[in-house]
Amino acid sequence: MTPLSFVCWRWKPVTKQRSEFSPDTVRVLRDMVARHYRGPHRFICVTDAPQEIAKDIETVQDRGDFSALPAPAGGLNPSCYRRLRAFSPEMSEVFGERFVSIDLDMVLVGDVTPLFDRDDDFVIYGDTNPKTFYNGSLFMMKSGARSQVWSDFDPNISPRRAYAAGHHGSDQAWISFRLGPHEKKWGKSDGVYSFRNEVKSLGALPANARMVCFHGLMKPWSPGVSDRYPWVRQHYRLEAPCLA
């Protein structure tokens, strides 16, 4: 069986946006994937600071595509346009035939194998914002399956077109605008939950939870989160030693 690649992205900020993603966030995600995905896999970090990542983690140099392009909403809104390169067909040579792009602020809380052991050429997380079809925190695809997301992106006009159509965010706004509303999605019925929208107010995890997405300002490592939510402390933790 060809290993599935799990790809995360960590870069140093180029705007006033505060960086909260320490090198340890990469290690914690690596360990959660190892605990909760039962198939053969690679774990890859795309980064502009490979020297900061533990040596036992595979790294790919971040090319910095559109790194200075701000999110249309301005302010401290995150700009993640560099992740659009994942949609380039050439990434098959880097990530392999099939890969999952996953954010560092995802918390894996159960067996995620059923989410990813499926033959669809593209699946993405959705339903976190009524104005936007998809959330860029999590998607899986066969390399090159939606290459128009990359090839049709024009930094001079594409962000404004997506924003004018009512889509929220940076890369996820363009993905939503370019692909339209009919892609296959993960949601609550699959066990993929939004912490902010669906879990924060609950006393415990939903019974079918597999992953919780911490989109927004609050993160699993934010002060007090692990104290208020014991399931975060249970699952968001290091397993493997750091090889400095």
C-alpha positions in Angstrom: 0.0 0.0 0.0 1.3 3.4 -0.9 1.8 5.5 2.3 -0.6 8.4 2.7 1.3 11.7 3.3 0.2 14.1 6.1 1.4 17.6 5.3 1.5 20.5 7.7 2.7 24.0 7.1 4.7 26.2 9.4 6.2 29.6 8.5 7.5 32.7 10.2 5.1 35.7 9.9 5.9 38.4 7.3 3.2 40.8 8.6 2.2 42.1 12.0 0.3 38.8 12.5 1.5 37.1 15.7 3.0 33.7 15.3 1.8 31.1 17.8 3.0 28.0 16.0 6.2 26.9 17.8 8.3 24.0 16.6 6.6 21.9 19.2 3.3 22.2 17.5 4.7 20.2 14.6 6.0 17.5 16.9 2.6 17.2 18.7 0.7 16.9 15.5 3.1 14.3 14.2 2.6 12.2 17.4 -1.2 12.6 17.2 -1.2 11.3 13.6 0.9 8.4 14.7 -1.5 7.5 17.5 -4.7 7.9 15.5 -4.0 6.8 11.9 -3.6 3.1 11.5 -2.2 3.0 8.0 1.3 3.5 6.6 2.1 7.2 6.2 4.6 9.9 5.9 4.6 13.1 8.0 5.9 16.2 6.2 6.4 19.8 7.4 6.6 22.5 4.7 8.5 25.3 6.4 10.8 28.3 5.8 12.7 27.4 9.0 13.7 23.7 8.7 16.5 24.2 11.2 13.9 24.7 13.9 12.1 21.4 13.2 13.0 18.2 15.0 15.4 16.1 12.9 13.2 13.1 12.9 10.5 15.0 11.0 10.7 15.2 7.2 10.8 18.8 5.9 10.1 20.5 2.6 11.4 24.0 1.9 8.6 26.5 1.8 9.0 28.5 -1.4 7.1 31.4 0.0 4.5 31.7 -2.8 2.4 34.9 -2.3 3.8 35.1 1.2 3.5 38.9 1.3 -0.1 38.9 -0.1 -2.5 40.0 2.7 -5.9 38.5 3.4 -8.6 40.8 1.8 -10.2 41.4 5.2 -6.9 43.0 6.4 -5.9 43.5 9.9 -4.4 40.5 11.7 -6.4 38.0 9.6 -4.1 35.1 8.6 -2.7 35.0 5.1 -2.2 31.4 3.9 -2.0 31.8 0.2 1.3 30.0 0.1 -0.6 26.7 0.8 -2.2 27.0 -2.7 0.9 25.3 -4.1 -0.4 22.1 -2.7 -2.8 22.1 -5.7 0.0 22.2 -8.2 0.4 18.9 -10.1 4.1 19.0 -9.5 3.5 18.3 -5.8 3.1 14.7 -6.6 6.9 14.5 -6.7 7.1 16.0 -3.3 4.1 14.8 -1.3 3.4 11.6 -3.2 0.4 10.3 -5.0 -2.1 11.1 -2.2 -1.9 13.5 0.7 -3.7 15.2 3.6 -3.0 18.9 4.3 -3.7 19.4 8.0 -3.4 22.5 10.2 -1.2 22.5 13.3 -4.1 23.5 15.5 -6.1 20.4 14.7 -6.6 18.0 17.7 -7.0 14.3 16.9 -9.1 12.7 19.5 -10.1 9.3 17.9 -9.3 6.9 15.1 -9.0 9.1 11.9 -8.4 6.2 9.6 -12.0 6.1 8.3 -11.7 9.8 7.3 -8.8 9.2 5.0 -9.1 5.6 3.8 -11.5 6.5 0.9 -11.0 6.7 -2.8 -12.3 10.2 -3.5 -9.9 12.4 -5.4 -10.7 15.4 -3.2 -12.4 15.9 0.2 -12.3 19.0 2.4 -13.6 20.2 5.7 -16.6 22.5 5.5 -19.5 24.2 7.3 -17.6 26.4 9.8 -18.6 29.7 8.1 -22.0 30.3 6.5 -20.3 32.6 3.9 -17.6 30.1 2.9 -18.1 26.6 1.5 -14.9 25.1 2.9 -12.3 25.5 5.7 -8.7 25.2 4.6 -7.6 23.5 7.8 -8.1 20.0 6.4 -8.3 18.6 2.9 -7.2 15.4 1.2 -6.6 14.8 -2.5 -4.9 12.9 -5.2 -2.0 15.1 -6.3 -3.1 17.5 -9.0 -6.8 16.6 -8.7 -7.9 20.2 -8.5 -5.0 21.9 -10.3 -7.2 24.9 -11.3 -7.0 26.2 -7.8 -3.3 26.8 -8.4 -3.2 27.5 -12.1 -6.1 30.0 -12.1 -4.9 32.0 -9.1 -3.9 35.6 -9.9 -2.6 37.5 -6.8 -3.8 40.8 -8.3 -7.4 39.9 -8.8 -8.3 36.4 -7.3 -8.4 37.5 -3.6 -10.7 40.4 -4.4 -13.0 38.2 -6.6 -13.4 35.7 -3.8 -14.0 38.4 -1.2 -16.5 40.2 -3.3 -18.4 36.9 -3.6 -18.7 36.8 0.2 -16.1 34.2 1.0 -14.1 34.5 4.2 -10.4 33.9 4.6 -7.4 33.8 2.3 -6.7 30.4 0.6 -10.0 28.9 1.7 -11.9 31.8 0.2 -10.3 31.2 -3.1 -10.7 27.4 -2.9 -14.4 28.0 -2.2 -14.8 30.5 -5.0 -12.9 28.5 -7.6 -14.4 25.1 -6.8 -17.9 26.0 -5.9 -20.2 24.4 -3.3 -20.4 20.8 -4.5 -17.1 19.1 -3.4 -17.3 16.3 -0.9 -16.9 17.5 2.7 -16.2 16.2 6.2 -18.4 17.5 8.9 -20.0 16.6 12.2 -21.5 13.4 10.9 -17.9 12.2 10.1 -16.6 13.2 13.5 -14.9 16.4 12.4 -15.9 19.3 14.7 -15.2 23.0 15.1 -14.1 23.9 18.6 -15.4 27.4 18.4 -18.7 26.6 16.8 -19.6 23.2 18.2 -17.5 21.9 21.1 -16.5 24.9 23.2 -19.8 25.1 25.0 -20.1 21.4 25.7 -18.9 19.7 28.8 -17.4 16.8 26.9 -16.5 15.7 23.4 -19.3 14.5 21.1 -19.4 10.7 21.1 -18.4 10.4 17.5 -15.6 12.9 17.6 -12.4 12.1 15.7 -10.9 15.6 15.1 -11.5 19.1 16.5 -10.5 22.1 14.5 -9.3 25.2 16.5 -9.8 27.8 13.8 -9.9 31.3 15.2 -7.9 32.9 18.1 -8.2 30.2 20.7 -5.7 27.3 20.2 -5.2 24.0 22.1 -2.1 25.5 23.6 -3.7 28.8 24.6 -3.5 29.5 28.4 -6.1 27.7 30.4 -7.5 25.6 27.6 -6.1 22.3 28.7 -7.4 23.0 32.3 -10.9 23.8 31.2 -11.1 21.0 28.7 -9.4 17.8 30.0 -9.8 16.1 26.6 -7.4 18.6 25.2 -4.8 17.7 27.8 -5.4 14.0 27.1 -4.9 14.2 23.3 -2.8 17.3 22.6 0.5 15.9 23.9 3.9 14.7 22.8 4.6 11.0 22.5 8.0 10.6 20.8 11.3 12.1 22.0 12.8 15.1 20.3 15.9 14.4 18.3 17.8 17.7 18.5 
